[in-house]
Amino acid sequence: MAEKEARISLKDNKEAAIFFGSGDDNFKYLRSICPADISARGADIYIKGNTEEEVNLCFDLVRSLIEIVESEEQLNISDINYMHNLLQQGKKTRHRDIVSGTIVTTVRGKGIKAKTLGQKRYVQAIVRDDVVFGIGPAGTGKTYLAVVMAVNALKNKDVERIILVRPAVEAGEKLGFLPGDFIEKVNPYLRPLYDGLFDILGVDVTQRYLEKNIIEIAPLAYMRGRTLNNAFIILDEAQNTTPQQMKMFLTRLGFGSKAVITGDITQVDLPKEEYSGLIEIQKILGKVKGVSFEYLSKEDVIRHPLVQKIINAYECYEAAEYHQ
């Protein structure tokens, strides 16, 4: 059987350097996941395979990665992994149809965009609706993108403040055994929210906003009895709310406010006798206009490619345990 071949070229040495990556890491990973043989000479990439299907898959993948290089002037293994997964599912999606425009620019000058189809739908829902649920596994950008959208709304003067909320429930430990007062005890569980703010606004601006109460970070218990007007409110780790806490939180929403509720329903840390409010609320509000449920999946994971494999392995294990 005659081998099938294809060739595709990068525009110049600058693009080639980005495409191949430091120490050719991107290219090595690309070769490891492609069914056809890929080689390079200068800025030319050659693809050889036993079937036209193999060659076409690799050609489409390389072309989509070159589009990312041209558009973003960067490329990493997560990008390669994501585009490869899309093509394997038969989705010949162009990069320009996936990414959103720059939402905000970090203090280091990096533009933050949605990087997957799921993330783009999530961002669009936050723009469109006043209550949005972002549900999915770790690494899908649920919390980070919610913080990004909150900062964007604050900068555009769509809201007057940002309120970041988390239930004080944690895996395997009790707050009473930890040192310090209540706020000091829950601060470690609010760390991911701080990290997102520091990345986007910088430490100094974040601290100044916290001091002026333009940004407030609080445990969920502190929300009772309040009405929150002209605010962007994020409830993170919402799988660890009880149904009563979820109802309490959602009824705090005032005029000119927007709420984003994020969580992973596969990682509930509540006591076994407690039911997750995030699981229940999907049944209650699923058909309410102005409320969106956006589901991010392992395909939207933008961390190390192994994270997807770990999620897959857990899904297979839990499915097998369930059927025993």
Backbone hydrogen bonds, N-H to C=O, Kabsch-Sander energy under -0.5 kcal/mol:
donor,donor_aa,acceptor,acceptor_aa,energy
4,K,49,G,-3.0
6,A,47,I,-1.9
8,I,45,I,-2.2
10,L,43,A,-3.0
16,A,12,D,-2.1
17,A,13,N,-2.5
18,I,14,K,-1.8
19,F,15,E,-2.9
20,F,16,A,-2.9
21,G,17,A,-1.6
24,D,21,G,-2.2
25,D,22,S,-1.6
26,N,20,F,-1.0
27,F,20,F,-1.6
28,K,24,D,-2.6
29,Y,25,D,-2.2
30,L,26,N,-2.6
31,R,27,F,-2.5
32,S,28,K,-1.6
33,I,29,Y,-1.2
33,I,30,L,-0.6
34,C,30,L,-1.3
37,D,48,K,-3.2
39,S,46,Y,-2.4
41,R,44,D,-2.5
44,D,41,R,-2.0
45,I,8,I,-3.0
46,Y,39,S,-2.8
47,I,6,A,-3.0
48,K,37,D,-2.6
49,G,4,K,-2.3
55,V,51,T,-1.9
56,N,52,E,-2.9
57,L,53,E,-2.3
58,C,54,E,-2.1
59,F,55,V,-2.9
60,D,56,N,-2.8
61,L,57,L,-2.0
62,V,58,C,-2.8
63,R,59,F,-2.6
64,S,60,D,-2.2
65,L,61,L,-2.1
66,I,62,V,-2.3
67,E,63,R,-1.8
68,I,64,S,-1.5
69,V,65,L,-2.3
70,E,66,I,-2.7
71,S,67,E,-2.3
72,E,68,I,-3.5
73,E,68,I,-0.6
73,E,69,V,-1.7
80,I,76,N,-1.8
81,N,77,I,-2.7
82,Y,78,S,-2.4
83,M,79,D,-2.5
84,H,80,I,-2.3
85,N,81,N,-2.3
86,L,82,Y,-2.1
87,L,83,M,-2.2
88,Q,84,H,-2.3
89,Q,85,N,-1.3
90,G,87,L,-1.7
91,K,86,L,-2.8
92,K,90,G,-0.9
93,T,91,K,-1.8
97,D,94,R,-1.3
98,I,94,R,-0.6
98,I,95,H,-1.5
99,V,95,H,-2.1
100,S,114,A,-1.0
103,I,112,I,-3.5
104,V,112,I,-0.6
106,T,110,K,-2.9
107,V,199,D,-1.0
109,G,106,T,-2.1
112,I,104,V,-3.1
113,K,111,G,-0.5
120,K,116,T,-2.4
121,R,117,L,-2.2
122,Y,118,G,-2.1
123,V,119,Q,-2.6
124,Q,120,K,-2.5
125,A,121,R,-2.2
126,I,122,Y,-2.0
127,V,123,V,-2.0
128,R,124,Q,-2.1
129,D,125,A,-3.3
130,D,290,G,-0.7
131,V,290,G,-1.5
132,V,259,A,-2.4
133,F,292,S,-3.1
134,G,132,V,-0.6
134,G,261,I,-2.8
135,I,133,F,-0.7
135,I,294,E,-2.6
136,G,263,G,-2.1
140,T,137,P,-1.1
145,L,141,G,-2.5
146,A,142,K,-1.4
147,V,143,T,-2.4
148,V,144,Y,-2.5
149,M,145,L,-2.6
150,A,146,A,-2.0
151,V,147,V,-2.5
152,N,148,V,-2.3
153,A,149,M,-2.2
154,L,150,A,-2.1
155,K,151,V,-2.8
156,N,152,N,-2.1
157,K,154,L,-1.3
158,D,153,A,-2.6
159,V,153,A,-1.1
160,E,230,N,-2.8
161,R,230,N,-1.0
162,I,214,I,-2.7
163,I,232,F,-2.5
164,L,216,E,-3.1
165,V,163,I,-0.5
165,V,234,I,-3.5
166,R,218,A,-1.3
169,V,167,P,-1.7
172,G,170,E,-0.7
177,F,174,K,-1.4
178,L,175,L,-1.8
185,K,181,D,-2.0
186,V,182,F,-2.0
187,N,183,I,-1.7
189,Y,186,V,-1.3
190,L,186,V,-0.7
190,L,187,N,-1.6
191,R,188,P,-0.7
193,L,190,L,-1.1
194,Y,190,L,-1.7
195,D,191,R,-2.8
196,G,192,P,-1.8
197,L,193,L,-1.9
198,F,194,Y,-3.0
199,D,195,D,-2.1
200,I,196,G,-1.8
201,L,197,L,-3.2
202,G,197,L,-0.9
202,G,198,F,-1.0
206,T,202,G,-2.0
207,Q,203,V,-2.7
208,R,204,D,-2.2
209,Y,205,V,-2.6
210,L,206,T,-2.5
211,E,207,Q,-2.3
212,K,208,R,-1.8
213,N,210,L,-1.0
214,I,209,Y,-2.1
215,I,209,Y,-1.6
216,E,162,I,-2.9
218,A,164,L,-2.8
218,A,216,E,-0.5
220,L,166,R,-2.0
222,Y,219,P,-1.9
223,M,220,L,-2.2
224,R,221,A,-0.8
226,R,223,M,-1.9
228,L,252,R,-3.0
229,N,227,T,-0.8
230,N,255,F,-3.1
232,F,161,R,-2.1
233,I,231,A,-0.6
233,I,258,K,-3.2
234,I,163,I,-2.7
235,L,233,I,-0.5
235,L,260,V,-2.5
236,D,165,V,-3.0
236,D,234,I,-0.7
238,A,262,T,-3.3
240,N,237,E,-1.9
241,T,238,A,-1.7
246,M,242,T,-2.5
247,K,243,P,-2.1
248,M,244,Q,-2.3
249,F,245,Q,-2.6
250,L,246,M,-2.6
251,T,247,K,-1.7
252,R,249,F,-1.9
253,L,250,L,-0.9
254,G,228,L,-2.5
257,S,254,G,-1.2
258,K,231,A,-2.3
259,A,130,D,-3.4
260,V,233,I,-2.7
261,I,132,V,-3.1
262,T,235,L,-3.0
262,T,260,V,-0.5
263,G,134,G,-1.9
265,I,263,G,-0.5
267,Q,264,D,-2.1
274,E,271,P,-2.3
277,G,241,T,-3.7
278,L,238,A,-0.5
280,E,276,S,-1.9
281,I,277,G,-2.3
282,Q,278,L,-0.6
282,Q,279,I,-0.5
283,K,279,I,-0.5
283,K,280,E,-1.4
284,I,280,E,-1.2
285,L,281,I,-2.8
286,G,282,Q,-0.6
288,V,285,L,-1.8
291,V,288,V,-1.5
292,S,131,V,-2.5
294,E,133,F,-3.3
294,E,292,S,-0.5
295,Y,293,F,-0.5
296,L,135,I,-2.7
296,L,294,E,-0.7
300,D,297,S,-2.0
301,V,298,K,-1.3
302,I,139,G,-2.9
307,V,304,H,-2.5
308,Q,304,H,-0.6
308,Q,305,P,-0.6
309,K,305,P,-1.3
310,I,306,L,-2.6
311,I,307,V,-2.5
312,N,308,Q,-2.6
313,A,309,K,-2.6
314,Y,310,I,-2.4
315,E,311,I,-2.4
316,C,312,N,-2.5
317,Y,313,A,-2.5
318,E,314,Y,-3.1
319,A,315,E,-2.1
320,A,316,C,-2.1
321,E,317,Y,-2.4
322,Y,318,E,-2.3
323,H,319,A,-1.6
324,Q,320,A,-0.6
324,Q,321,E,-0.8
